[in-house]
């Protein structure tokens, strides 16, 4: 990768680049660091931190996220509104949603 590809300007609250990215930082990157990129620039996601198994960004899900055994992986759970509106989701998840679950925007690759 080039320095320009790896460079990231400080986002809101000067979050370090090796911490989880928040929506506020992503918005800042889009408005500031990436504002001059062409609108047809493809967005791709990597399956791991080494940049292996790249795939185009395809869709997203607003959910709740809870880390598993490490801070680097976790699981997505339905939003409270979804549970209230859908009895089958309430039955499926019951009390299995950890108290550590926080609002999240999950991004999914095409493949």
C-alpha positions in Angstrom: 0.0 0.0 0.0 1.1 3.5 -0.6 1.5 6.1 2.2 -1.6 7.9 0.8 -3.7 4.7 1.1 -2.6 4.1 4.6 -2.7 7.7 5.8 -5.6 8.7 8.0 -6.2 12.0 9.5 -7.4 12.3 13.0 -11.1 11.8 13.3 -13.5 13.1 15.9 -11.9 13.0 19.4 -8.5 12.1 17.7 -9.3 8.3 17.7 -6.2 6.2 17.0 -6.2 4.3 13.7 -5.8 0.9 15.5 -9.1 1.3 17.4 -12.5 0.3 16.2 -13.9 2.8 13.7 -17.0 4.7 14.7 -19.6 6.2 12.4 -18.3 9.7 13.4 -14.8 8.9 12.1 -16.2 7.3 8.9 -18.2 10.4 8.2 -15.1 12.5 8.8 -13.1 10.4 6.4 -15.7 10.7 3.7 -16.1 14.5 4.1 -12.4 15.3 4.5 -9.9 12.6 3.5 -11.9 11.0 0.7 -13.8 14.0 -0.7 -11.6 14.2 -3.9 -12.1 10.5 -4.8 -14.2 9.8 -7.8 -17.8 8.8 -7.1 -17.2 5.6 -9.1 -14.4 4.5 -6.8 -15.1 0.9 -5.8 -15.4 0.2 -2.0 -14.0 -3.2 -1.1 -13.8 -5.1 2.2 -11.1 -7.4 3.5 -11.8 -10.6 5.4 -8.7 -10.1 7.6 -6.3 -7.5 8.8 -3.6 -8.6 6.3 -5.8 -7.6 3.4 -6.6 -11.1 2.2 -9.8 -12.1 0.4 -11.0 -8.8 -0.8 -14.6 -8.4 -2.0 -16.7 -5.4 -3.0 -18.9 -3.8 -0.3 -22.4 -5.0 -1.0 -24.9 -4.2 1.8 -25.2 -3.2 5.4 -27.3 -3.9 8.5 -28.1 -1.7 11.4 -27.8 -4.0 14.4 -26.3 -4.4 17.9 -22.8 -5.8 18.2 -21.3 -7.7 21.1 -17.7 -8.8 21.1 -17.0 -12.5 21.7 -13.9 -13.8 23.5 -11.6 -11.1 22.0 -12.2 -7.5 21.1 -11.5 -8.2 17.4 -14.5 -10.4 16.7 -18.1 -10.6 17.7 -21.7 -11.2 16.8 -24.6 -9.1 15.5 -28.0 -9.1 17.2 -31.3 -7.5 16.3 -32.1 -4.0 17.4 -34.6 -3.6 20.3 -37.2 -2.2 17.8 -36.9 -5.3 15.7 -37.4 -7.5 18.7 -40.5 -5.6 19.7 -42.0 -5.8 16.2 -41.2 -9.4 15.4 -42.3 -12.2 17.8 -40.2 -14.8 15.9 -37.1 -12.8 16.6 -37.9 -12.6 20.3 -38.5 -16.3 20.3 -35.2 -17.0 18.5 -33.0 -14.7 20.6 -34.8 -14.8 23.9 -32.4 -13.7 26.6 -29.3 -14.7 24.6 -28.3 -11.1 23.7 -25.4 -10.0 25.8 -25.6 -6.9 27.9 -22.4 -5.8 26.1 -24.3 -5.4 22.8 -24.0 -1.8 21.4 -25.5 -0.1 18.3 -23.5 -1.0 15.2 -23.5 -0.6 11.4 -22.4 -4.0 10.0 -20.9 -3.9 6.5 -21.1 -7.0 4.3 -19.0 -8.0 1.3 -20.5 -9.2 -2.0 -18.7 -12.5 -1.8 
